């Protein structure tokens, strides 16, 4: 078998395995626990209502809830942010880059343009898939110099399509321009004024090999459709089927904290009583407090009523 034929076979295998957007059947196979609505491409579609409620969840609450379900690698910290005071929540659309390799890059580019109808450079292909409330999640393997594949132009495209932001494991550029975009946020590892070298040639430095495939963001594993919770300099990537559980667990913790703090200020109970397993008396007091304040609490009334139905006090 000739070297040329071997090379052709190799490229065919690589492009089939790694380049094309994950199939609907494969995405459904990789997310079997999700039984709710899906996008047309098979990506889990966590409801807008859960996304809204997720904005009040803390990183600690989400991390602890996932840890309890044996998900130990869903958090990545030490990010830079455009807006440190905001909370970014949305459904993940993923893209994975690898260090540039001209032969693979050319094969993927040709197929993308000629067979899949994609336009322009590979760094925009996943962005074209974004829908409202998505978060663009990119593994650019921490590349800095000549690495930024997102500047203010693509940032505007991301925001127009998703009304949301992005997570970028690498360097970005045009931060000043992005900060002019009201309501927009981004989490990124570093900044560099250079730009992405994504065209085949002697300086090619990265190639997209995965669009809406499982990817790695630092020490976190991310699936398309995961709920992205980005706040306070950290990010938790929440499997779609656990998103509602994370929210409900957080809401119970939030209510118990509010009640406990109020009773401590009133000096009705001691810190020792509140900071350990509650007595039957405190649990009964908590249930009465929920009923008395049900219209004032930062948790949907329906959820509090559901909580009260499951309580024994």
C-alpha positions in Angstrom: 0.0 0.0 0.0 1.5 3.4 -1.0 2.3 6.1 1.4 -0.1 8.4 -0.4 -3.0 6.0 0.0 -2.1 5.4 3.7 -2.1 9.2 4.2 -5.5 9.5 2.6 -7.0 6.6 4.7 -5.5 8.3 7.8 -7.1 11.6 7.0 -10.5 10.0 6.3 -10.4 8.2 9.7 -9.4 11.4 11.5 -12.1 13.5 10.0 -14.7 10.9 10.6 -13.8 10.4 14.2 -13.0 13.8 15.4 -14.0 16.6 13.1 -17.6 16.5 12.2 -20.3 17.7 14.5 -21.5 14.9 16.7 -24.5 13.1 15.4 -27.9 13.3 17.0 -27.9 9.6 17.8 -24.5 9.8 19.4 -25.4 12.8 21.5 -28.5 11.0 22.7 -26.4 8.0 23.5 -24.0 10.0 25.6 -26.8 11.7 27.6 -29.1 8.8 28.4 -30.3 10.1 31.8 -31.8 13.2 30.2 -35.5 12.5 29.5 -36.7 16.0 28.7 -36.9 18.2 25.7 -34.0 18.2 23.2 -32.8 20.5 20.4 -33.1 19.3 16.9 -29.5 18.1 17.0 -30.1 16.0 20.1 -28.6 18.4 22.6 -30.5 18.4 26.0 -32.6 21.5 26.4 -32.9 22.4 30.1 -35.9 24.7 30.6 -35.7 28.5 30.7 -37.4 28.3 34.2 -34.6 26.2 35.6 -32.0 28.5 34.0 -33.7 31.5 35.7 -33.6 29.8 39.1 -30.0 28.6 38.6 -28.8 32.2 38.7 -29.3 32.3 42.5 -27.3 29.0 43.0 -23.8 29.5 44.5 -20.8 27.6 43.3 -20.5 25.9 46.6 -24.1 24.7 46.5 -23.8 23.4 42.9 -20.4 21.8 43.6 -21.6 20.0 46.7 -24.8 18.7 45.0 -22.8 17.3 42.1 -20.2 15.8 44.4 -23.0 14.0 46.2 -23.8 12.4 42.9 -20.2 11.3 42.3 -19.4 14.1 39.8 -16.0 15.2 41.0 -14.7 17.0 37.9 -17.2 19.7 36.9 -15.5 22.8 38.3 -12.8 25.0 36.9 -11.6 28.2 38.7 -9.2 31.1 38.4 -10.8 32.8 35.5 -10.7 36.4 34.2 -14.1 38.0 33.5 -15.5 40.9 31.6 -18.1 41.6 34.4 -17.1 40.1 37.7 -20.4 41.2 39.3 -22.8 39.3 37.0 -23.9 35.7 36.9 -23.8 33.9 33.6 -26.0 30.8 33.1 -26.9 28.9 29.9 -26.7 25.7 27.9 -23.3 24.7 26.6 -22.4 24.5 23.0 -18.8 23.2 22.8 -15.8 23.5 20.5 -12.5 21.7 20.8 -9.2 22.9 19.3 -6.0 21.0 19.0 -2.5 22.3 18.1 -2.5 23.0 14.3 -1.7 20.3 11.9 -1.9 21.4 8.2 -2.9 18.0 6.6 -5.9 17.5 9.0 -6.8 21.2 8.9 -7.0 21.2 5.1 -9.1 18.1 5.0 -11.5 19.4 7.6 -11.8 22.8 5.9 -12.5 21.2 2.6 -15.2 19.0 3.9 -16.7 21.8 6.0 -17.0 24.1 3.0 -17.8 21.6 0.3 -20.0 19.0 2.1 -21.4 20.7 5.2 -22.0 24.2 3.8 -19.9 25.9 6.4 -18.5 29.4 5.7 -15.3 31.2 6.5 -12.9 30.1 9.2 -13.3 27.1 11.5 -13.3 29.4 14.6 -16.8 30.5 13.6 -18.4 27.2 12.8 -19.7 26.3 16.3 -20.8 29.9 16.8 -23.2 29.5 13.9 -25.0 26.9 15.9 -25.8 29.0 18.9 -29.3 29.6 20.0 -30.9 31.9 22.7 -29.5 31.2 26.2 -26.6 29.1 24.9 -23.1 29.6 26.3 -20.2 29.0 23.9 -17.7 26.8 25.6 -14.3 26.5 24.0 -11.2 24.4 24.8 -8.3 26.2 23.1 -5.8 24.3 25.2 -4.6 27.4 27.0 -3.0 28.9 23.8 -1.8 32.5 24.3 0.5 34.1 21.7 -1.2 34.1 18.3 -4.0 32.1 19.9 -7.0 34.4 20.4 -9.8 33.1 18.1 -12.4 35.4 19.6 -12.3 39.2 19.5 -15.0 41.8 19.6 -16.4 40.8 16.2 -17.1 37.2 17.0 -18.2 38.3 20.5 -20.9 40.4 18.9 -22.0 37.5 16.8 -22.1 35.2 19.9 -24.2 37.8 21.8 -26.5 38.4 18.8 -27.3 34.6 18.5 -27.4 33.6 22.1 -28.0 36.8 24.1 -25.3 35.3 26.3 -21.6 35.0 26.7 -18.7 32.5 26.3 -16.2 30.4 28.3 -12.8 30.3 26.6 -9.9 28.1 27.9 -7.1 30.2 26.3 -6.4 33.8 25.4 -8.9 36.3 23.9 -8.3 39.7 22.3 -10.3 43.0 22.0 -11.4 43.0 25.6 -12.0 46.8 25.5 -14.4 46.3 22.6 -16.2 43.5 24.4 -16.6 45.7 27.5 -18.7 48.1 25.5 -21.3 45.4 24.9 -24.0 46.0 27.6 -25.1 42.8 29.3 -22.3 40.7 27.8 -19.9 38.6 29.8 -17.1 36.2 29.1 -14.8 34.0 31.1 -11.3 33.5 29.8 -7.9 32.4 31.0 -5.8 35.2 29.6 -5.5 38.1 27.2 -3.2 38.7 24.3 -3.3 41.4 21.6 -2.3 38.9 18.8 -4.8 37.0 16.8 -5.6 33.4 15.9 -3.5 31.8 13.1 -6.1 29.4 11.7 -5.2 29.2 8.1 -3.1 26.4 6.6 0.5 27.5 6.3 3.8 27.6 8.2 2.3 29.4 11.2 -0.9 27.4 11.6 -1.4 27.0 15.3 -4.7 25.4 15.9 -7.4 23.3 14.3 -11.0 22.6 15.4 -11.6 18.9 15.8 -14.8 18.9 17.8 -18.1 20.8 17.5 -20.7 19.9 20.1 -18.7 17.0 21.3 -17.6 16.1 24.9 -14.7 18.4 25.8 -12.4 19.3 28.6 -12.2 22.7 30.3 -9.2 22.6 32.6 -10.2 20.0 35.2 -13.8 19.9 34.2 -15.6 17.6 31.7 -18.3 19.3 29.6 -21.0 17.9 27.5 -23.2 19.8 25.0 -26.3 20.8 26.8 -24.7 21.0 30.2 -25.8 24.0 32.3 -23.0 26.5 32.7 -23.0 28.3 36.0 -20.3 31.0 35.9 -20.0 33.4 38.8 -17.5 34.8 41.3 -14.5 33.7 39.3 -15.4 30.1 38.9 -17.5 27.8 36.7 -19.5 24.7 37.4 -20.7 22.6 34.4 -23.9 20.8 35.5 -25.1 17.7 33.6 -28.5 18.5 32.2 -30.4 15.8 34.0 -29.1 17.1 37.4 -29.8 20.7 36.8 -33.2 20.7 38.5 -31.9 18.8 41.4 -29.1 21.3 41.9 -31.6 24.1 41.8 -33.9 22.5 44.3 -31.1 21.6 46.7 -29.8 25.1 46.5 -33.3 26.6 47.3 -33.7 24.4 50.4 -30.2 25.5 51.6 -31.0 29.1 50.9 -34.3 29.0 52.8 -32.8 27.2 55.8 -29.9 29.8 55.9 -32.4 32.7 55.8 -34.4 31.2 58.6 -31.4 30.3 60.7 -29.8 33.7 60.2 -33.0 35.5 61.2 -33.5 33.4 64.3 -29.8 34.0 65.3 -30.3 37.7 65.0 -33.4 37.4 67.1 -31.4 35.3 69.6 -34.2 32.7 69.7 -31.7 29.9 69.2 -28.0 29.7 69.8 -25.3 29.3 67.1 -24.8 25.7 68.4 -28.4 24.8 67.9 -28.5 26.3 64.3 -25.1 25.0 63.2 -25.9 21.4 63.9 -28.7 19.0 63.2 -31.9 20.9 64.0 -34.2 19.7 66.8 -37.8 18.8 66.1 -38.8 22.2 67.7 -36.6 24.1 65.2 -37.9 22.1 62.3 -41.5 22.9 63.2 -40.6 26.5 63.6 -39.0 26.5 60.2 -42.1 25.0 58.5 -44.3 27.7 60.2 -41.8 30.4 59.0 -42.1 29.1 55.4 -45.9 29.3 55.5 -45.9 32.7 57.1 -43.4 34.2 54.5 -44.3 32.2 51.5 -45.0 35.2 49.3 -41.8 37.1 50.3 -39.1 34.5 49.9 -36.6 34.3 46.9 -37.9 30.9 45.9 -41.0 30.3 43.7 -44.1 29.9 45.8 -44.9 26.6 44.1 -41.5 25.1 45.1 -42.1 26.1 48.8 -45.5 24.5 48.7 -43.9 21.3 47.2 -41.3 21.4 50.0 -43.9 21.7 52.7 -45.9 18.8 51.3 -42.8 16.5 51.7 -42.0 17.6 55.2 -43.2 15.6 58.2 -43.6 18.6 60.6 
